Amino acid sequence: MGATDKWRSASLSHPGLVRTENQDRSYVDDSLGIFLVVDGLGGHAAGEKAAETAVEVIRAELEAATCDPKQSVPSAIAAANNRIYELASENEDWRGMACVLTLAVMQGDRVVIGHVGDSRLYLIWNGSIRKLTSDHSPVGEREDRGELTESDAMSHPRRHEVFRDVGTKRRAPDEEEFVEMKEFLFKPDAAMLLCSDGLSDLLTSAEINEIIDRYAGDADRVAGDLVDAANRAGGKDNITVVFVAGSEFLGNESPQMAEARARHAITRAREVAVPEPTQPSISRVRKALTSRVAFLIYGFAIGVALALAWR
Amino acid sequence: MPKVKGPAEGKINGRTVIDQLIRNMELGQFEMAYSTLLPCIFSLYLHPDDYARLTGVFDLIKEDAKRALGARLEQLNAKPMGLGVIRAGKDRKPYKIACKDWAFEFFPDSEGVVPVGDVEIHSELNEVPQPGYHGTKTTLLDREPAVGSVTGTRRSGERPLAEIRYEDDSGPQVFHMMQDEISIGRGGDDVLVNLALYTNDEVSREHLRVRRDAARGGFMIVDNSMNGTWLNGKRLTRGQEEKLPSQATIGVAEVITLHFEAKL
């Protein structure tokens, strides 16, 4: 598990239960705030080669980058694309190889996303999960337009088709219909999940949310639980997850949240001591102590104290 | 952990359950400015053996519990007789429940914390579904968390009723309204909204609702917030339902603008 003062991260990749090779790759650099999930496409070793090349090139490009991630992200992805394309044209075994990927780079309190294909980035906050990336696939597009339900899309026979990838033709960073760029505010009490379709084809967003809801500080455990759940649901494809939890993120089902949940009155027939039913939650107490009014009162109190001391 | 008394004599029965419900209801009261709210949604956890033994009579217990809690509520609201002291100029706060009726749900305790003969009761003040205790979802309204851009709990083959475009701290989003009624807000650990905005706390947990008015063939909007909702620039009166035109801009606490478009 990686950690900085702003987040905790974990990544895990598993071949699943059906495929023998794992063509997925992930890459995390906590010091630079780089999170990447890559899903290789192509027969035999080609898919793996494509995914590996993407990680290598993107890593090198971003480590060397001095500019804004809004520029460095698409140019790193384009560089990976062109490298994969060159390798595929030079070597018969690698012909037609490509990959899809989702890349997230921290920039202060914001996250810049560069995305191609049908891997996903989810944002989890306040009990709800949101998919921030579009799926560049016929099925995914129809799902995003509301024409297919999530479960229809998950079981759709054409769900593996993508119409954008990294590697099948030469590309420029700013080309239309190539890298989808997004940006969002990473709140300290939010979390994000990058995953390959081996996860999102088998677990609904609600199921993913339910697992993340149990997060209580152990990011590795969430990553492990997500992969286990996808395998229990069939493990039809390689499964890769990168989970990043903000420093103040806590799952709704975590013991800490259960303790802080104040509006419940919990009673037990045989207990002597009953938890105080109207006890305010920790966060409410904290909120009350740090509210604007509280600070006005603090200021007033200090003023009065100083005035008294001067007299 | 609070100390637990040694097991009482005998098995658990309906009487114990109802007594405990009354006790929980009284402990869970929540005093407000003009009234006192009592919990009305109860989740009851029993040891799996007790759960299996009582399964057949849950409905009967629920019936009795409704009556008992209703009677207790009436008793609490009854004017004090004779010796009752009433402070001059101050009305007593009436006791109320925030839902239409009492609701009870029994669950087998899956975590081994409730011994045989015991009952653990969790109560809520209103019909907001709680992320379940002990791994059991107690979503009484059967709502599911929404997914930002895709969203919606719906059956397949249905077209969206409306589309809502907006931009919050997660960027531009499109929400497809699939149900007849949706709630919109910031959400929270105890408030699940259909359209969950990623924003600051000027937006209420449940800020507003939009519903399809099947009878009149349009949509209705109601503001439930602290900081207000604006419909095409005009502020809505809180709690008062108004007609929502088929194309409209909805201001949410002057923080987010929703672009609503009916697709019917």
Interface residues (C-beta under 8 A of the other chain):
Chain A: L123 W125 N126 G127 S128 I129 R130 K131 L132 S134 E143 D144 R145 G146 E147 L148 T149 E150 S151 D152 K182 E183 F184 L185 K187 A190 S205 A206 N209 D213 N252 E253 M257 A258 R261 R263 H264 A265 I266 T267 R268 A269 R270 E271 V272 A273 V274 P275 P277 T278
Chain B: P2 K3 V4 K5 P7 A8 I12 T16 Q20 R23 N24 M25 L27 G28 Q29 F30 P39 V114 P115 G117 D118 V119 E120 I121 H122 S123 E124 L125 Q130 P131 Y133 G135 E144 P145 A146 V147 G148 S149 V150 T151 G152 R154 R155 S156 R159 P160 E163 D169 S170 G171 Q173 V174 H176 M178 R186 G187 G188 D189 D190 V191 L192 V193 A196 Y198
